[in-house]
Amino acid sequence: MSSNRTPLYESHRRAGADFTDFGGWEMPVSFDSIRAEHRAVRQGVGLFDVSHMGQLAVDGPDAETLLHRLTPSDVRGVDPGEAQYSCFLRSDGAMLDDIVVYDHPTESEYLVVPNAGHDEEMYDRLREHADRWDLDVAVENRTAELGMVAIQGPDAVERVDEAADERISELDPFTLTETSIGDVECLVARTGYTGEDGVEVVFPGADAAEIDRLFDDVQRCGLGARDTLRLEAGLLLSGQDFDPEDEPHDPFEAGIGFAVDLDSGDFVGRSALEAVREAGVDERIVGLRLEERAIARHGYEIRSDDGPIGRVTSGTMSPTLGIPIALGYVDAEFAASGTELSVSVRDRSVDATVVDTPFLESCGE
């Protein structure tokens, strides 16, 4: 049962959105159609309400030390005005959640953004470890007071430039600035989750109506299009492509080893990841192109000629490519691009080929 609504909920309702529960939030699935919204982002610009993502402010003299010891990335290399993709780990190396750490451009604080429904758990984790390590850190959960939208697509930055005081087009990827959009003071980051250029805008929830008005000509997009876009880009979905209970994986298995810096000092999970680096992974996440029309659902079996060797975690019919694609974990020996496998789709076997991600590059023309 959903218990939370974003500051843009009433706007979504008036726009005729279909809603679903996502991480305890009542979120729009679609406004027009998933295909139309998907196409708008690939060819023009679309706007997603991502206010359901967690917003955790971490401040104080030891804020950097706390984040450095809780993430496998070296947050000490992040300067004010920069963002870093990372994750929180258990001591056994399994990923609890993937996050983005924003180093505020003008204030001495970090904004940590975990996935929807994880804000309280990650808030507790930050607080508990600050206390355990006797660090001088203040942690505040601002999820309920802030709004966040993602404006994505080849025309997104130009569209935001028209409304912002600063030229957002001058921001590099994974950098951010504080600027006014209309009369609203916002944090604008050149980040996103669709594989397209664009920005994510954080603003006071009380100003949601003004943000909504400024971008009322931009195609509204729901969770359905967000999922097909992120999957075409080969991006992970927390709780589906990894989960500490149902789908436990370390960053190397999950294909985000680039977020691990084992030379940066000690952090929770470091010993486990060092052992994995020495021994190698038992399984890896791979991209799969299905060779006939069929949707590979979460949990479907992936097989070689000799039997089961893995399972699907995400699958869809790619709106851009017009072919079925999927992510899944397979035994490491079957992870090479070009390996021919099959997926058990209900009562039949569908041929599949391991391909590189993002799918847009490996399977495009």
C-alpha positions, -999 to 999 in steps of 0.1 A, spaced: 0 0 0 14 34 -10 17 59 18 37 87 1 29 111 -26 53 135 -43 48 173 -45 38 168 -82 11 142 -75 -19 164 -81 -4 176 -113 1 140 -124 -35 132 -115 -49 161 -135 -28 150 -164 -45 116 -163 -16 95 -152 -20 58 -143 -5 52 -109 12 23 -91 31 17 -59 68 20 -62 89 17 -30 60 30 -9 53 59 -33 22 64 -55 39 71 -88 28 76 -124 34 46 -146 24 64 -178 6 95 -190 0 88 -228 17 56 -236 51 41 -226 61 40 -263 53 77 -269 70 88 -237 101 66 -245 102 81 -280 100 117 -267 131 111 -246 151 94 -274 141 121 -300 134 153 -280 128 158 -243 108 143 -215 102 150 -178 102 124 -150 91 130 -114 119 114 -94 109 130 -61 105 95 -47 143 90 -47 159 95 -12 175 128 -3 200 126 26 221 156 36 254 147 52 272 176 69 299 182 95 337 181 99 338 143 94 312 140 66 338 131 40 354 105 63 320 89 69 311 86 32 347 74 24 344 46 49 309 36 37 314 35 0 339 17 -22 346 48 -43 371 74 -31 348 103 -22 379 124 -13 384 129 -50 351 146 -54 352 184 -54 324 208 -46 301 210 -77 308 173 -87 288 141 -84 299 105 -80 280 73 -87 287 47 -59 270 22 -36 266 10 -1 279 -25 7 275 -51 34 306 -65 50 304 -95 27 306 -71 -4 269 -75 -14 254 -42 -26 227 -27 -3 219 1 -28 235 22 -55 236 59 -49 247 92 -63 268 115 -40 265 152 -48 291 175 -33 272 207 -29 287 235 -50 282 263 -24 276 246 10 298 223 31 275 193 27 269 162 6 236 152 -8 233 114 -10 205 101 -32 196 64 -26 168 46 -44 131 50 -37 120 35 -4 156 32 9 159 66 24 151 56 60 173 25 59 203 44 45 197 73 69 199 48 98 231 33 83 248 67 80 238 76 116 247 43 131 282 42 116 288 79 125 281 70 161 300 37 160 331 55 146 326 85 168 325 109 139 312 145 140 285 143 113 250 156 110 226 135 88 192 148 78 166 130 58 151 157 35 131 133 12 98 146 24 106 183 19 124 182 -15 112 176 -50 133 163 -79 126 160 -116 147 145 -144 146 163 -177 161 140 -203 167 138 -240 188 154 -268 168 187 -264 167 186 -226 197 209 -218 186 235 -243 151 235 -228 164 239 -192 188 267 -205 157 287 -215 144 287 -180 176 288 -158 196 318 -148 229 300 -156 238 282 -188 233 245 -179 249 235 -212 282 246 -198 281 219 -171 301 188 -177 286 154 -171 284 146 -134 288 182 -123 262 204 -107 254 240 -99 230 260 -78 208 284 -99 174 298 -102 148 283 -125 121 308 -127 119 321 -92 129 288 -76 164 282 -62 174 248 -75 203 224 -75 208 213 -111 230 183 -119 240 170 -154 231 134 -145 203 110 -154 191 74 -158 180 72 -194 212 70 -215 204 105 -229 219 139 -221 199 158 -196 197 171 -160 182 163 -127 167 193 -107 163 193 -70 140 220 -55 119 228 -24 87 207 -26 67 238 -18 78 252 -52 67 222 -72 38 241 -89 62 266 -103 86 240 -117 56 222 -131 44 254 -148 78 262 -163 80 229 -180 43 223 -188 51 219 -225 75 190 -219 62 155 -224 54 139 -190 69 104 -186 62 77 -161 79 47 -146 72 25 -176 92 46 -200 119 51 -174 124 13 -172 126 7 -209 150 37 -213 173 26 -185 173 -10 -198 183 0 -233 211 19 -216 221 -12 -196 216 6 -163 208 -14 -131 175 -13 -112 179 -16 -74 157 -44 -60 155 -61 -94 191 -64 -109 206 -66 -74 191 -69 -39 208 -78 -7 183 -105 1 168 -119 -31 196 -111 -56 228 -105 -36 257 -94 -58 290 -74 -54 299 -45 -77 322 -67 -98 294 -92 -105 269 -64 -112 291 -47 -138 299 -16 -118 335 -25 -108 344 10 -121 329 23 -88 353 4 -67 387 18 -57 405 -8 -36 435 15 -33 416 42 -15 419 28 20 395 9 43 357 8 37 329 -16 47 331 -46 24 367 -40 13 381 -74 24 354 -92 6 360 -73 -26 397 -78 -24 391 -116 -22 368 -114 -53 395 -94 -72 420 -121 -64 398 -151 -71 376 -137 -99 338 -136 -99 317 -168 -101 290 -151 -122 285 -118 -141 257 -97 -153 254 -98 -191 232 -82 -218 211 -107 -238 196 -102 -272 167 -126 -278 166 -140 -313 128 -141 -316 99 -121 -302 95 -130 -265 98 -111 -233 124 -125 -208 109 -118 -174 127 -115 -140 136 -150 -128 134 -168 -161 161 -194 -165 192 -188 -188 206 -221 -203 236 -234 -222 234 -266 -241 244 -284 -209 217 -269 -187 209 -239 -165 237 -214 -161 219 -183 -148 187 -162 -146 171 -131 -161 168 -100 -138 152 -75 -163 137 -78 -197 117 -59 -222 109 -53 -259 132 -24 -268 110 4 -282 140 19 -300 156 -12 -313 124 -33 -319 140 -64 -304 137 -82 -271 166 -74 -247 174 -85 -211 199 -84 -183 208 -115 -163 235 -132 -143 253 -162 -159 283 -183 -148 314 -163 -156 326 -188 -183 295 -179 -204 298 -141 -201 318 -134 -232 301 -113 -259 288 -135 -287 281 -165 -265 250 -184 -278 226 -193 -250 188 -197 -245 162 -184 -222 133 -205 -209 102 -183 -217 72 -201 -202 71 -234 -219 96 -228 -247 133 -222 -253 142 -190 -270 177 -185 -285 197 -156 -270 231 -141 -276 253 -124 -251 259 -88 -262 277 -57 -248 258 -30 -230 245 -4 -236 222 -22 -260 217 10 -280 253 8 -291 258 -30 -295 224 -37 -311 218 -4 -330 224 0 -366 
